[in-house]
């Protein structure tokens, strides 16, 4: 009987000693909202179907080059799983695999390549990419003469 009383008292003391919710003095203060950061509005570019293919494209950026009668254009191509995209750039272009994996056939570039792979194609060069897994994204940067 005495052992049971000691166990009951120990349990009661343990329960009383436990805090279920922290008191206001135990909480850390919440810092005020930052006001020194500039808000940047970003619009999502429209994804348009690419004629003659099952791929889609989006124009991310276009900016004139002063004094050259040309502009820089950055475009992404979204290629679905197991699909192929063939491009023939009218001007020099820099291509980059932004996401996924492509089997690439282009001048100087052959085989399967993943995210971060870049290469250059000249005017009229044929660039063919085929996804080797899920959807992949190819980014092209062109210098377009006006």
Biotite code that builds the C-alpha atoms (Angstrom):
import biotite.structure as struc

atoms = struc.array([
    struc.Atom([0.000, 0.000, 0.000], chain_id="A", res_id=1, res_name="UNK", atom_name="CA", element="C"),
    struc.Atom([2.800, 2.349, 0.866], chain_id="A", res_id=2, res_name="UNK", atom_name="CA", element="C"),
    struc.Atom([4.521, 1.731, -2.519], chain_id="A", res_id=3, res_name="UNK", atom_name="CA", element="C"),
    struc.Atom([1.307, 2.573, -4.343], chain_id="A", res_id=4, res_name="UNK", atom_name="CA", element="C"),
    struc.Atom([0.989, 5.851, -2.441], chain_id="A", res_id=5, res_name="UNK", atom_name="CA", element="C"),
    struc.Atom([4.590, 6.803, -3.283], chain_id="A", res_id=6, res_name="UNK", atom_name="CA", element="C"),
    struc.Atom([4.021, 6.026, -6.991], chain_id="A", res_id=7, res_name="UNK", atom_name="CA", element="C"),
    struc.Atom([0.779, 8.072, -6.991], chain_id="A", res_id=8, res_name="UNK", atom_name="CA", element="C"),
    struc.Atom([2.514, 11.050, -5.368], chain_id="A", res_id=9, res_name="UNK", atom_name="CA", element="C"),
    struc.Atom([5.448, 10.824, -7.824], chain_id="A", res_id=10, res_name="UNK", atom_name="CA", element="C"),
    struc.Atom([3.069, 10.724, -10.807], chain_id="A", res_id=11, res_name="UNK", atom_name="CA", element="C"),
    struc.Atom([1.067, 13.671, -9.464], chain_id="A", res_id=12, res_name="UNK", atom_name="CA", element="C"),
    struc.Atom([4.258, 15.684, -8.971], chain_id="A", res_id=13, res_name="UNK", atom_name="CA", element="C"),
    struc.Atom([5.413, 14.839, -12.504], chain_id="A", res_id=14, res_name="UNK", atom_name="CA", element="C"),
    struc.Atom([2.082, 15.908, -14.023], chain_id="A", res_id=15, res_name="UNK", atom_name="CA", element="C"),
    struc.Atom([1.987, 19.150, -12.030], chain_id="A", res_id=16, res_name="UNK", atom_name="CA", element="C"),
    struc.Atom([5.595, 19.912, -13.000], chain_id="A", res_id=17, res_name="UNK", atom_name="CA", element="C"),
    struc.Atom([4.897, 19.596, -16.750], chain_id="A", res_id=18, res_name="UNK", atom_name="CA", element="C"),
    struc.Atom([4.072, 22.755, -18.630], chain_id="A", res_id=19, res_name="UNK", atom_name="CA", element="C"),
    struc.Atom([1.617, 22.221, -21.444], chain_id="A", res_id=20, res_name="UNK", atom_name="CA", element="C"),
    struc.Atom([1.744, 25.733, -22.917], chain_id="A", res_id=21, res_name="UNK", atom_name="CA", element="C"),
    struc.Atom([4.660, 28.157, -22.713], chain_id="A", res_id=22, res_name="UNK", atom_name="CA", element="C"),
    struc.Atom([4.096, 31.361, -20.823], chain_id="A", res_id=23, res_name="UNK", atom_name="CA", element="C"),
    struc.Atom([4.428, 34.739, -22.528], chain_id="A", res_id=24, res_name="UNK", atom_name="CA", element="C"),
    struc.Atom([7.875, 35.280, -20.990], chain_id="A", res_id=25, res_name="UNK", atom_name="CA", element="C"),
    struc.Atom([9.148, 31.987, -22.498], chain_id="A", res_id=26, res_name="UNK", atom_name="CA", element="C"),
    struc.Atom([8.275, 32.946, -26.104], chain_id="A", res_id=27, res_name="UNK", atom_name="CA", element="C"),
    struc.Atom([10.799, 34.621, -28.390], chain_id="A", res_id=28, res_name="UNK", atom_name="CA", element="C"),
    struc.Atom([9.779, 38.039, -29.682], chain_id="A", res_id=29, res_name="UNK", atom_name="CA", element="C"),
    struc.Atom([8.599, 38.239, -33.303], chain_id="A", res_id=30, res_name="UNK", atom_name="CA", element="C"),
    struc.Atom([10.675, 40.711, -35.314], chain_id="A", res_id=31, res_name="UNK", atom_name="CA", element="C"),
    struc.Atom([8.836, 43.429, -37.231], chain_id="A", res_id=32, res_name="UNK", atom_name="CA", element="C"),
    struc.Atom([8.167, 43.006, -40.970], chain_id="A", res_id=33, res_name="UNK", atom_name="CA", element="C"),
    struc.Atom([11.051, 44.162, -43.184], chain_id="A", res_id=34, res_name="UNK", atom_name="CA", element="C"),
    struc.Atom([10.404, 47.380, -45.060], chain_id="A", res_id=35, res_name="UNK", atom_name="CA", element="C"),
    struc.Atom([13.767, 47.750, -46.797], chain_id="A", res_id=36, res_name="UNK", atom_name="CA", element="C"),
    struc.Atom([13.083, 45.077, -49.445], chain_id="A", res_id=37, res_name="UNK", atom_name="CA", element="C"),
    struc.Atom([11.810, 46.099, -52.858], chain_id="A", res_id=38, res_name="UNK", atom_name="CA", element="C"),
    struc.Atom([8.854, 44.137, -54.128], chain_id="A", res_id=39, res_name="UNK", atom_name="CA", element="C"),
    struc.Atom([9.486, 42.641, -57.573], chain_id="A", res_id=40, res_name="UNK", atom_name="CA", element="C"),
    struc.Atom([6.492, 41.823, -59.710], chain_id="A", res_id=41, res_name="UNK", atom_name="CA", element="C"),
    struc.Atom([7.087, 38.853, -62.015], chain_id="A", res_id=42, res_name="UNK", atom_name="CA", element="C"),
    struc.Atom([4.744, 37.869, -64.772], chain_id="A", res_id=43, res_name="UNK", atom_name="CA", element="C"),
    struc.Atom([4.665, 34.310, -66.010], chain_id="A", res_id=44, res_name="UNK", atom_name="CA", element="C"),
    struc.Atom([5.291, 34.248, -69.777], chain_id="A", res_id=45, res_name="UNK", atom_name="CA", element="C"),
    struc.Atom([2.599, 32.805, -72.005], chain_id="A", res_id=46, res_name="UNK", atom_name="CA", element="C"),
    struc.Atom([3.333, 29.278, -73.231], chain_id="A", res_id=47, res_name="UNK", atom_name="CA", element="C"),
    struc.Atom([2.360, 29.001, -76.870], chain_id="A", res_id=48, res_name="UNK", atom_name="CA", element="C"),
    struc.Atom([2.228, 25.902, -79.080], chain_id="A", res_id=49, res_name="UNK", atom_name="CA", element="C"),
    struc.Atom([5.159, 25.650, -81.493], chain_id="A", res_id=50, res_name="UNK", atom_name="CA", element="C"),
    struc.Atom([3.855, 25.166, -85.040], chain_id="A", res_id=51, res_name="UNK", atom_name="CA", element="C"),
    struc.Atom([4.469, 21.713, -86.514], chain_id="A", res_id=52, res_name="UNK", atom_name="CA", element="C"),
    struc.Atom([5.498, 20.129, -83.190], chain_id="A", res_id=53, res_name="UNK", atom_name="CA", element="C"),
    struc.Atom([4.005, 19.018, -79.907], chain_id="A", res_id=54, res_name="UNK", atom_name="CA", element="C"),
    struc.Atom([6.357, 21.351, -78.022], chain_id="A", res_id=55, res_name="UNK", atom_name="CA", element="C"),
    struc.Atom([5.453, 24.675, -76.452], chain_id="A", res_id=56, res_name="UNK", atom_name="CA", element="C"),
    struc.Atom([7.500, 27.862, -76.301], chain_id="A", res_id=57, res_name="UNK", atom_name="CA", element="C"),
    struc.Atom([7.617, 31.010, -74.184], chain_id="A", res_id=58, res_name="UNK", atom_name="CA", element="C"),
    struc.Atom([9.417, 34.289, -74.847], chain_id="A", res_id=59, res_name="UNK", atom_name="CA", element="C"),
    struc.Atom([11.146, 35.139, -71.555], chain_id="A", res_id=60, res_name="UNK", atom_name="CA", element="C"),
    struc.Atom([13.062, 38.256, -72.526], chain_id="A", res_id=61, res_name="UNK", atom_name="CA", element="C"),
    struc.Atom([13.571, 40.589, -75.472], chain_id="A", res_id=62, res_name="UNK", atom_name="CA", element="C"),
    struc.Atom([15.782, 43.673, -75.394], chain_id="A", res_id=63, res_name="UNK", atom_name="CA", element="C"),
    struc.Atom([17.150, 45.933, -78.151], chain_id="A", res_id=64, res_name="UNK", atom_name="CA", element="C"),
    struc.Atom([20.904, 46.277, -78.676], chain_id="A", res_id=65, res_name="UNK", atom_name="CA", element="C"),
    struc.Atom([21.609, 49.981, -79.211], chain_id="A", res_id=66, res_name="UNK", atom_name="CA", element="C"),
    struc.Atom([23.575, 50.813, -82.365], chain_id="A", res_id=67, res_name="UNK", atom_name="CA", element="C"),
    struc.Atom([23.388, 47.331, -83.905], chain_id="A", res_id=68, res_name="UNK", atom_name="CA", element="C"),
    struc.Atom([19.848, 47.261, -85.318], chain_id="A", res_id=69, res_name="UNK", atom_name="CA", element="C"),
    struc.Atom([19.343, 43.967, -83.472], chain_id="A", res_id=70, res_name="UNK", atom_name="CA", element="C"),
    struc.Atom([17.857, 42.614, -80.271], chain_id="A", res_id=71, res_name="UNK", atom_name="CA", element="C"),
    struc.Atom([18.537, 39.800, -77.811], chain_id="A", res_id=72, res_name="UNK", atom_name="CA", element="C"),
    struc.Atom([15.768, 37.251, -77.411], chain_id="A", res_id=73, res_name="UNK", atom_name="CA", element="C"),
    struc.Atom([15.631, 34.550, -74.736], chain_id="A", res_id=74, res_name="UNK", atom_name="CA", element="C"),
    struc.Atom([13.113, 31.780, -75.375], chain_id="A", res_id=75, res_name="UNK", atom_name="CA", element="C"),
    struc.Atom([12.337, 28.472, -73.679], chain_id="A", res_id=76, res_name="UNK", atom_name="CA", element="C"),
    struc.Atom([11.065, 25.326, -75.389], chain_id="A", res_id=77, res_name="UNK", atom_name="CA", element="C"),
    struc.Atom([9.076, 22.799, -73.360], chain_id="A", res_id=78, res_name="UNK", atom_name="CA", element="C"),
    struc.Atom([9.321, 19.300, -74.835], chain_id="A", res_id=79, res_name="UNK", atom_name="CA", element="C"),
    struc.Atom([7.069, 16.508, -73.515], chain_id="A", res_id=80, res_name="UNK", atom_name="CA", element="C"),
    struc.Atom([8.256, 13.029, -72.575], chain_id="A", res_id=81, res_name="UNK", atom_name="CA", element="C"),
    struc.Atom([9.464, 10.994, -75.563], chain_id="A", res_id=82, res_name="UNK", atom_name="CA", element="C"),
    struc.Atom([9.003, 13.856, -78.054], chain_id="A", res_id=83, res_name="UNK", atom_name="CA", element="C"),
    struc.Atom([11.470, 15.425, -80.474], chain_id="A", res_id=84, res_name="UNK", atom_name="CA", element="C"),
    struc.Atom([12.036, 19.061, -81.399], chain_id="A", res_id=85, res_name="UNK", atom_name="CA", element="C"),
    struc.Atom([14.006, 20.198, -84.454], chain_id="A", res_id=86, res_name="UNK", atom_name="CA", element="C"),
    struc.Atom([15.120, 23.822, -84.691], chain_id="A", res_id=87, res_name="UNK", atom_name="CA", element="C"),
    struc.Atom([17.041, 25.734, -87.350], chain_id="A", res_id=88, res_name="UNK", atom_name="CA", element="C"),
    struc.Atom([18.045, 29.097, -85.881], chain_id="A", res_id=89, res_name="UNK", atom_name="CA", element="C"),
    struc.Atom([18.045, 31.983, -88.384], chain_id="A", res_id=90, res_name="UNK", atom_name="CA", element="C"),
    struc.Atom([20.902, 33.636, -86.443], chain_id="A", res_id=91, res_name="UNK", atom_name="CA", element="C"),
    struc.Atom([23.567, 32.548, -83.993], chain_id="A", res_id=92, res_name="UNK", atom_name="CA", element="C"),
    struc.Atom([22.088, 30.963, -80.900], chain_id="A", res_id=93, res_name="UNK", atom_name="CA", element="C"),
    struc.Atom([23.235, 29.739, -77.508], chain_id="A", res_id=94, res_name="UNK", atom_name="CA", element="C"),
    struc.Atom([21.327, 26.662, -76.309], chain_id="A", res_id=95, res_name="UNK", atom_name="CA", element="C"),
    struc.Atom([21.148, 25.397, -72.721], chain_id="A", res_id=96, res_name="UNK", atom_name="CA", element="C"),
    struc.Atom([19.416, 22.377, -71.204], chain_id="A", res_id=97, res_name="UNK", atom_name="CA", element="C"),
    struc.Atom([17.527, 24.000, -68.328], chain_id="A", res_id=98, res_name="UNK", atom_name="CA", element="C"),
    struc.Atom([15.753, 20.937, -66.986], chain_id="A", res_id=99, res_name="UNK", atom_name="CA", element="C"),
    struc.Atom([15.601, 17.222, -67.690], chain_id="A", res_id=100, res_name="UNK", atom_name="CA", element="C"),
    struc.Atom([17.671, 15.231, -70.191], chain_id="A", res_id=101, res_name="UNK", atom_name="CA", element="C"),
    struc.Atom([17.870, 15.452, -73.979], chain_id="A", res_id=102, res_name="UNK", atom_name="CA", element="C"),
    struc.Atom([19.429, 13.300, -76.665], chain_id="A", res_id=103, res_name="UNK", atom_name="CA", element="C"),
    struc.Atom([21.064, 16.104, -78.667], chain_id="A", res_id=104, res_name="UNK", atom_name="CA", element="C"),
    struc.Atom([22.107, 16.131, -82.325], chain_id="A", res_id=105, res_name="UNK", atom_name="CA", element="C"),
    struc.Atom([23.713, 19.421, -83.269], chain_id="A", res_id=106, res_name="UNK", atom_name="CA", element="C"),
    struc.Atom([27.011, 20.508, -84.846], chain_id="A", res_id=107, res_name="UNK", atom_name="CA", element="C"),
    struc.Atom([29.692, 19.590, -82.304], chain_id="A", res_id=108, res_name="UNK", atom_name="CA", element="C"),
    struc.Atom([27.243, 18.077, -79.801], chain_id="A", res_id=109, res_name="UNK", atom_name="CA", element="C"),
    struc.Atom([26.014, 14.473, -79.856], chain_id="A", res_id=110, res_name="UNK", atom_name="CA", element="C"),
    struc.Atom([24.461, 12.153, -77.293], chain_id="A", res_id=111, res_name="UNK", atom_name="CA", element="C"),
    struc.Atom([22.514, 12.459, -74.063], chain_id="A", res_id=112, res_name="UNK", atom_name="CA", element="C"),
    struc.Atom([22.988, 15.640, -72.038], chain_id="A", res_id=113, res_name="UNK", atom_name="CA", element="C"),
    struc.Atom([21.427, 16.936, -68.827], chain_id="A", res_id=114, res_name="UNK", atom_name="CA", element="C"),
    struc.Atom([20.795, 20.180, -67.028], chain_id="A", res_id=115, res_name="UNK", atom_name="CA", element="C"),
    struc.Atom([23.495, 22.801, -67.519], chain_id="A", res_id=116, res_name="UNK", atom_name="CA", element="C"),
    struc.Atom([24.807, 21.586, -70.884], chain_id="A", res_id=117, res_name="UNK", atom_name="CA", element="C"),
    struc.Atom([25.332, 24.487, -73.316], chain_id="A", res_id=118, res_name="UNK", atom_name="CA", element="C"),
    struc.Atom([26.340, 24.751, -76.966], chain_id="A", res_id=119, res_name="UNK", atom_name="CA", element="C"),
    struc.Atom([26.335, 27.257, -79.804], chain_id="A", res_id=120, res_name="UNK", atom_name="CA", element="C"),
    struc.Atom([24.650, 26.856, -83.181], chain_id="A", res_id=121, res_name="UNK", atom_name="CA", element="C"),
    struc.Atom([25.242, 29.040, -86.206], chain_id="A", res_id=122, res_name="UNK", atom_name="CA", element="C"),
    struc.Atom([22.668, 30.412, -88.624], chain_id="A", res_id=123, res_name="UNK", atom_name="CA", element="C"),
    struc.Atom([20.986, 27.559, -90.494], chain_id="A", res_id=124, res_name="UNK", atom_name="CA", element="C"),
    struc.Atom([22.472, 24.778, -88.316], chain_id="A", res_id=125, res_name="UNK", atom_name="CA", element="C"),
    struc.Atom([20.006, 21.997, -87.530], chain_id="A", res_id=126, res_name="UNK", atom_name="CA", element="C"),
    struc.Atom([19.522, 21.328, -83.810], chain_id="A", res_id=127, res_name="UNK", atom_name="CA", element="C"),
    struc.Atom([17.483, 18.258, -82.872], chain_id="A", res_id=128, res_name="UNK", atom_name="CA", element="C"),
    struc.Atom([16.651, 17.389, -79.254], chain_id="A", res_id=129, res_name="UNK", atom_name="CA", element="C"),
    struc.Atom([14.627, 14.410, -78.007], chain_id="A", res_id=130, res_name="UNK", atom_name="CA", element="C"),
    struc.Atom([13.621, 13.928, -74.390], chain_id="A", res_id=131, res_name="UNK", atom_name="CA", element="C"),
    struc.Atom([15.048, 10.762, -72.843], chain_id="A", res_id=132, res_name="UNK", atom_name="CA", element="C"),
    struc.Atom([12.822, 10.806, -69.779], chain_id="A", res_id=133, res_name="UNK", atom_name="CA", element="C"),
    struc.Atom([10.162, 13.134, -68.529], chain_id="A", res_id=134, res_name="UNK", atom_name="CA", element="C"),
    struc.Atom([9.467, 16.612, -69.887], chain_id="A", res_id=135, res_name="UNK", atom_name="CA", element="C"),
    struc.Atom([12.587, 18.717, -70.479], chain_id="A", res_id=136, res_name="UNK", atom_name="CA", element="C"),
    struc.Atom([13.219, 22.418, -71.040], chain_id="A", res_id=137, res_name="UNK", atom_name="CA", element="C"),
    struc.Atom([15.616, 23.887, -73.610], chain_id="A", res_id=138, res_name="UNK", atom_name="CA", element="C"),
    struc.Atom([16.548, 27.585, -73.415], chain_id="A", res_id=139, res_name="UNK", atom_name="CA", element="C"),
    struc.Atom([17.735, 29.455, -76.500], chain_id="A", res_id=140, res_name="UNK", atom_name="CA", element="C"),
    struc.Atom([19.334, 32.883, -76.566], chain_id="A", res_id=141, res_name="UNK", atom_name="CA", element="C"),
    struc.Atom([19.284, 34.536, -79.977], chain_id="A", res_id=142, res_name="UNK", atom_name="CA", element="C"),
    struc.Atom([20.729, 37.731, -81.382], chain_id="A", res_id=143, res_name="UNK", atom_name="CA", element="C"),
    struc.Atom([18.106, 38.732, -83.936], chain_id="A", res_id=144, res_name="UNK", atom_name="CA", element="C"),
    struc.Atom([18.824, 41.316, -86.615], chain_id="A", res_id=145, res_name="UNK", atom_name="CA", element="C"),
    struc.Atom([15.986, 43.842, -87.004], chain_id="A", res_id=146, res_name="UNK", atom_name="CA", element="C"),
])
